[in-house]
Amino acid sequence: MDPIHYQLPFERFLNPDRVTRPDIDVDFEDGRREEVINYVSRKYGADHVAQIITFGTMLARAAIRDVARVVGMTMGRAIGSPRPSRISSASGSTRLLKRARSQEMYRNEQPVRRVIEFAKQLEGVARNASTHAAGVVISREPLTELNGRCSGPRTRTLS
């Protein structure tokens, strides 16, 4: 796209150091977003339009909680603390091992070590999929030629 021809004098279009072409986004009123998606689907073809799928990933707390539950252990026992809400999920399960009690339990109790090791493997794994609040992809080619697609709520296609 030629930004000058279309009178798009934005820095992201005119920056000569930019390696890739920028995307173009347009914001629509929340109440009419569905109307716009339906319009572009009719105009360009449903196989060329999809909402963006997002994936929630498993963080340390959820991984430890789920693994502990599966093996019949409380999360407090798995981490050596009765107050699991104090764990920073963003820091990962390896941070738990920095506590003296957690280190001792990890070294000396096979069930605790097993829970932590399984949880480490699950951290970062996609836990759930949902629809991006406003993202829509419109492509020249059918989207099935470019990436995977799935059905979302109300049979809307997600990509």
Number of C-alpha atoms within 10 A of each C-alpha: 8 9 12 11 8 8 8 12 12 10 9 14 18 13 11 8 7 11 7 7 10 10 7 6 8 6 8 12 8 10 7 9 14 12 12 12 19 14 13 16 16 13 11 15 15 18 18 19 26 24 20 18 19 16 13 12 16 19 22 26 22 17 26 29 20 20 21 24 14 11 11 9 16 18 22 15 16 26 28 21 16 12 11 17 10 9 16 14 17 10 12 19 23 12 14 22 18 11 13 11 14 20 16 13 19 22 12 11 12 11 16 21 18 16 24 25 16 15 25 17 12 20 20 15 13 13 14 10 13 13 18 13 11 13 15 19 13 18 14 10 12 15 19 11 9 10 8 9 16 11 12 17 9 6 8 15 18 24 20
